[in-house]
Amino acid sequence: MLKTIPGALRARIDRSTARRRYADLQDTLNETFDDLYVAQDHDDRAALQDRAAQLTEQLAETHTAAWGREADADGRPMAYSLAGRAALLRQVAATERAVIGAVPWSDAEPLPGDEYRTELLAWTELAHTSAPDRRASCLRRLHSLAAEHLGDRAAEVLVVLAEVEEHRAGGSTEHPSRHRLSRVLIHALMAVLAVVGVVPGLDILGRIVLWAVVLGAAYVALCVYVGVRGRAEGVNR
């Protein structure tokens, strides 16, 4: 029994470390997507999409160590879905570069009967499309097509990119900061809870009541923020 304790403890530490790394990667990925909302040049956007692909590949490598062999709704390992998502991001980055002639893109028609003919034609259309509204429409079409063989968890990144293009089509240059703000709120809340825990002169019941008041106030503030943010985004669109 004693021999198994160090191994079990080591496994818990390793999993905790992997989960912290996964969370850090996810935060950086969210910020990278936020930056896409305000990037106007195709080469800048391609660089951000490549960066997002790299981060997603690292998420795929870390996922099993952090969360075990989790599967998506279709039974595919999540690591597989994340790898597929990264491949799609790199493909979209290539179309951004093709639009400005930085990389070649074949205009050859796929062979009749090719299993992926419709999808290949859609990728070619995207590689020759600059207008954000048309790119958004094409990306939504590609989401449906790619989901058939990669699964929806992998293909859903194309919906995210379509939403980015729709944001650009609306002419807004506002930089989304919801991920940064959410982390600031969480850190501030944890700091307040820690202070409550060491306030002198309070018994256990008093601390619990004060914690409940702080959490309730934070919940109300978050609801107000989400409501205002939602209305603002509705106006911008």
Secondary structure, 3 states (H helix, E strand, C coil): CCCHHHHHHHHHHHHHHHHHHHHHHHHHHHHHHHHHCCCCCHHHHHHHHHHHHHHHHHHHHHHHHHHCCCECCCCCEHHHHHHHHHHHHHHHHHHHHHHCCCCCCCCCCCCCCCCCHHHHHHHHHHHCCCCHHHHHHHHHHHHHHHHHHHCHHHHHHHHHHHHHHHHHHCCCCCCCCHHHHHHHHHHHHHHHHHHHHHCCCCCHHHHHHHHHHHHHHHHHHHHHHHHHHHHHHHHHC
